[in-house]
Amino acid sequence: MAHYTEFGAEARKIMLRRNIKVKDVAEELGVTSSYVSDIFRGLRPGEKQKPRIAKMLNMEGEAE
């Protein structure tokens, strides 16, 4: 099991509840699934993508 950042863990919880796949998020952002996974695991900063992911998933107060 991957080790997620706090942001990544919260995003994944929401995605699981809503049956949203990483590839769906990646397609919406115009990036690869592995890039999104790297953001969730803290391997990439995702400065531009994190706010977009938070908005997409209605994550209040996240990605700051």
N, C-alpha and C positions, 0 to 999 in steps of 0.2 A: 504494500500500500504506500502510495506517495505521501511525503510529508509536506503538508500545505502550510502556507502562511495563514495568519488570521483572516486576511482578506480572501485568500483562496479557499479556505475551509468554509467560510460563510457563503461564498459564491457557489461552491459545489453543493452545499445543503439546499440552497434555493433551487439550483438547477435540477437536483434529484427530485425535489417535491413537484416541480413543474414539468418534469420529463424533458428537459432541455439538454442537449448533448454539447460537448466541447466543440464539436465540428460546427454546430449551429451558431455558437458564439463567434467562432473564428470566421465563418462565412460573413456574418453581419459586420465584423470589423475589417474584413479584407486581409486577414492574416492566416497563418497555418494553425492547425490544431496544436501542434507541438509548441508553437510560440505562446498560445494561450495557457497551455499546461505549465510552461516555464514561468509565466507570470504568477500563476496560482502557487507554484512551489518556491517562488522568490528567487529563481535563477536569472530572471530578467526583470528590470524595474517596471516596464510597462507604463511609463509616466503618462503617455497619451491614451493608452487603452483602458487603464483601470477606471478612470471616471466614466468612460463609455460603457464598460461592463457593469459598473455600479448602477448607472442610469437604466440600462437595458433590463437589469434584474430587480430594479426598484430597491436597491440597497441604501437605506437612509444613512447619511453621515459616513459613508465608506469612501475609500480611495483618496483620502486627503494626506 
